[in-house]
């Protein structure tokens, strides 16, 4: 047995061979009554992830080879011989378990929180239109502090959640579709662009709406596109927006209108809305 192999001998296994049983376990730490002296409160700790020990009463610690050297007052070479004369369980590296965050929705109510109303006002979105398509959502992470935001539902019943400080999704991301039994459909990247369009129009036009909630989901629209004679696209003026537009153009059977030409100087439709004063949508 060489030194590297000896260091892999599980310290807990060695202590149990000597008749020592753990007093308590806390996470990766296993506590024993000291092997060096009599005591009532366990002060000998073994980190089972690192396979190292430390005796708080004596102020010493190290590998299993160090433990044998202290116990037998011997050299490292002699400690190796002692360990070679017995069989032990070998330490297996512990793979840390990633704890999945528990995200829970507590309630959905009409948007009334003053901070959310101020956030919507900053984005110049018509509150009445927002309330028709969004909720005030209250939620927690791991059942701890309660948070709130604006929730926009997708077709799976999950929510895009926004407030001034948070942008996320409850559950799996998916597209949102709103049908008004029209032959024209408007496509948006986000709910805020969709509601910017309604705000600029100052009405809900007789059109259908598809909100991607992420340009990565544009392929989910492929079959939906076939039933429309006119497609109006309001994507962002960036690479992902151009790529998503190209997908729509390649897969639509009828006319595709790139409406981003009306806000070429801005990143998206909401940026355009925030910059405009008393403008109505011209298209």
Order of alpha helices (4+ residues) and beta strands (2+ residues): alpha-alpha-beta-beta-beta-beta-beta-alpha-alpha-beta-alpha-alpha-beta-beta-beta-beta-beta-beta-alpha-beta-beta-alpha-beta-alpha
